[in-house]
Amino acid sequence: NATTNATTNANANANANAVSATPASSPPLTAAARAGLERQLSEASAQLTAARKRAAATAIKAVRIVHRHHFSSALQRMSVVAQITHNGRNSEYRCLVKGSP
């Protein structure tokens, strides 16, 4: 029992030392790295704004998967039945099929 306690205490001390050896914070960014990140963020924000404008201008309001036929190796195809709702609230159903001839 004393051996088990000594092993447990040794493991606890090793874990405590490992945790305390990790830095509390990451090093600060260089000016070039910060400028690069700001440029990437600005480009992503512009792309998101453009995508939102395109989505608002589209006639499609929603797409819902009604049924999915998973890939069948015997038939070598898969298909999805989807309901497409337009802005005018009318909807249509489409069957999308992928497979070999």
C-alpha positions as CSV (number, residue, x, y, z in Angstrom):
1,N,0.0,0.0,0.0
2,A,2.9,2.3,0.7
3,T,4.4,1.6,-2.7
4,T,1.1,2.5,-4.4
5,N,0.9,5.8,-2.5
6,A,4.5,6.6,-3.4
7,T,3.8,5.9,-7.1
8,T,0.6,7.9,-7.0
9,N,2.5,10.9,-5.4
10,A,5.3,10.7,-7.9
11,N,2.8,10.7,-10.8
12,A,0.9,13.7,-9.3
13,N,4.2,15.6,-8.9
14,A,5.2,14.8,-12.5
15,N,1.8,16.0,-13.9
16,A,2.0,19.2,-11.8
17,N,5.5,20.0,-13.2
18,A,4.4,19.3,-16.7
19,V,1.4,21.6,-16.4
20,S,3.4,24.4,-14.8
21,A,6.1,24.2,-17.6
22,T,3.6,25.3,-20.3
23,P,3.6,29.0,-21.0
24,A,0.7,31.0,-19.7
25,S,0.3,33.0,-23.0
26,S,1.5,32.9,-26.6
27,P,4.2,35.3,-27.8
28,P,3.0,38.6,-29.3
29,L,2.6,38.8,-33.0
30,T,5.1,40.7,-35.2
31,A,3.9,43.7,-37.1
32,A,4.1,41.8,-40.4
33,A,2.1,38.9,-39.0
34,R,-0.5,41.1,-37.6
35,A,-0.8,43.1,-40.9
36,G,-1.2,39.8,-42.8
37,L,-3.9,38.6,-40.5
38,E,-5.8,41.9,-40.8
39,R,-5.6,41.7,-44.6
40,Q,-6.9,38.1,-44.6
41,L,-9.7,39.2,-42.2
42,S,-10.6,42.1,-44.4
43,E,-10.7,39.9,-47.6
44,A,-12.9,37.3,-45.8
45,S,-15.3,40.0,-44.6
46,A,-15.6,41.4,-48.2
47,Q,-16.3,37.9,-49.6
48,L,-18.9,37.3,-46.9
49,T,-20.7,40.6,-47.7
50,A,-20.7,39.7,-51.4
51,A,-22.0,36.2,-50.7
52,R,-24.8,37.7,-48.5
53,K,-25.8,40.1,-51.4
54,R,-25.9,37.2,-53.9
55,A,-28.0,35.1,-51.5
56,A,-30.5,38.0,-51.0
57,A,-30.8,38.4,-54.8
58,T,-31.5,34.8,-55.5
59,A,-35.0,33.5,-56.2
60,I,-34.5,30.4,-54.0
61,K,-35.4,30.8,-50.3
62,A,-34.8,27.2,-49.0
63,V,-33.7,23.7,-50.1
64,R,-34.9,20.7,-48.1
65,I,-33.8,17.1,-48.6
66,V,-36.9,15.0,-48.6
67,H,-35.3,11.6,-49.2
68,R,-31.8,10.3,-49.8
69,H,-31.1,7.1,-51.5
70,H,-27.6,6.2,-50.4
71,F,-25.0,4.8,-52.8
72,S,-25.8,1.3,-54.0
73,S,-22.8,-0.6,-55.3
74,A,-25.1,-3.0,-57.2
75,L,-26.7,-0.1,-59.1
76,Q,-23.6,2.2,-58.9
77,R,-25.7,5.3,-58.2
78,M,-27.2,7.5,-55.6
79,S,-30.0,10.0,-55.6
80,V,-31.6,12.7,-53.5
81,V,-35.1,14.1,-53.7
82,A,-35.1,17.8,-52.8
83,Q,-37.8,20.4,-52.2
84,I,-36.9,23.8,-53.5
85,T,-38.9,26.8,-52.1
86,H,-38.8,30.0,-54.0
87,N,-39.3,33.6,-52.7
88,G,-42.9,33.6,-54.0
89,R,-43.6,30.7,-51.6
90,N,-44.2,28.2,-54.4
91,S,-42.1,25.1,-54.3
92,E,-40.9,22.3,-56.6
93,Y,-39.4,18.9,-56.2
94,R,-36.2,17.8,-57.9
95,C,-34.5,14.5,-58.1
96,L,-30.7,14.7,-58.3
97,V,-29.0,11.5,-59.4
98,K,-25.3,10.6,-59.6
99,G,-23.9,7.4,-61.0
100,S,-22.3,5.6,-63.9
101,P,-24.3,4.7,-67.1
